[in-house]
Amino acid sequence: MLDTIILQGASDPFTAAGAAEAFLLGRLLFGFVLAFMGLNHFMQTDAMAGYAEAKGLPAPRLGVLVSGGTLVFGGLGVAAGAFVPLAAGALATFLLVSALVFHDFWAVPEDQQQDEMTQFLKNVVMAGAALAFLALASAPWPYAVGASLL
């Protein structure tokens, strides 16, 4: 099994000037926005539970709280560079599932389609970023806490 990641011919993807700092900034922007979104699940639980209930989610309040916790944990994990496979994997899974289940723009009335499509695309884009972080989880991250389960 390979012990290193090889990206564009380099054994360390963060050796180029400013690469480590750009990667840190990307992690912080991505992670803190998702963590903030998770906090919003706790501050707006009733409204979000009503939306989840309207979409047919069983135990909508619990779902909102669990998803909020996932966003906070995953966002802070990616930002800090801690428990990255778990954090990035949980975010990617949540974002893809919620895009398909909650932002089904193809199944809503026409006056709601644009808003749902925007939310769907936002989730898909963020899931793509989470998958990219997951793919880089085995590389040593600069400026990372580095805590892991193994």
Secondary structure, 3 states (H helix, E strand, C coil): CCCCCCECCECCCCCCCCHHHHHHHHHHHHHHHHHHHHHHHHHCHHHHHHHHHHCCCCCHHHHHHHHHHHHHHHHHHHHHCCCHHHHHHHHHHHHHHHHHHHCCHHHCCHHHHHHHHHHHHHHHHHHHHHHHHHHCCCCCCCCCCCCCCC
